[in-house]
């Protein structure tokens, strides 16, 4: 049963405690990466047989396989994924940053160029955790940014095939190449390349502890999106809310993972008790009831605050991945939310809208990192470079100032380079 705390009557350590995965896979992942770097496709085949229980002649998914899978997918799901694509595209296209040029002083031109990352790798989990929504959320911003190649990796089933819903989503999103490889070995292949799989410049997408550790270890050779922790939801609700609806929203994240965190913060003791009861009624009816039960019992909590302003302070301290403001006037509180990955406003906006359909990205900062990081966006698939141009006259006016600054730092070669051209012209 979920725990109920009265804010101020228990320690903040209990109020703000987070679930932590205690699996240490660093050594195993390090060995896998080293093997893939040295042995390429041979290492990938070894791990496919060991972990996926399948022997593959070719890792790449063919166009025929994609078309065949597309034909097997429920046409209604295809329709919904296409509608979701339009929403995701409409939202993310407004994130595009443009290059700029400034000429505010005579003889000086400066600017910034925004260019796409050339090759992006997308990791997509397979098996029971096959999420076509993640394909759309990761690939569409990359397409908008102008990335030349999107390479997707995903583990195969024992029959050597990829989940057809995943392949359909990849086709809808415009993924360029798809490979039947999963786990830390897939991350290593994307980072360093093999005979079959091209190396990329950035790796994005969710995965298990091994995948997360592999992304951490290859960071620096390639860029990564983030190191995601267990999924989280915080529902901020007042006494006017429907307890059954609030419980359903909490369970929408609890069913993800036994380490997932579902938190209700409310100013109503009555709602707290009613939600606790509703959870007990709803959990046995879930397909993933065992997972949801573990999440709620071990990591779930209800925090009763003296008022909504205190509840907002608690939410900001937790900095959740998903935050629902379940009140009749949510926009009155939005400006007071400082730390949250994605905010869902009002009583008719369940977090599931964000996971699948609304348009804002569902790849979000977790574990309190919303205090300093942001949802995945088009900007994550681009990079910036800057340029500077001075005429001789413009340089001559400030060369001595540059030299003075450099000399103050003890860098006399810097100083000399600043005045070298002006001295040469005066000779």
PyMOL commands that set and color helices and strands:
alter all, ss='L'
color gray80, all
select helices_A, chain A and resi 12-15+26-39+41-52+63-72+75-95+127-129+132-145+164-173+183-192+209-218+243-254+269-283+289-299+308-318+331-334+351-356+369-371+378-381+392-408+412-426
alter helices_A, ss='H'
color red, helices_A
select strands_A, chain A and resi 3-6+100-102+108-116+119-123+149-153+177-179+202-204+223-224+232-237+261-266+301-304+322-326+342-345+382-390
alter strands_A, ss='S'
color yellow, strands_A
deselect
rebuild
show_as cartoon
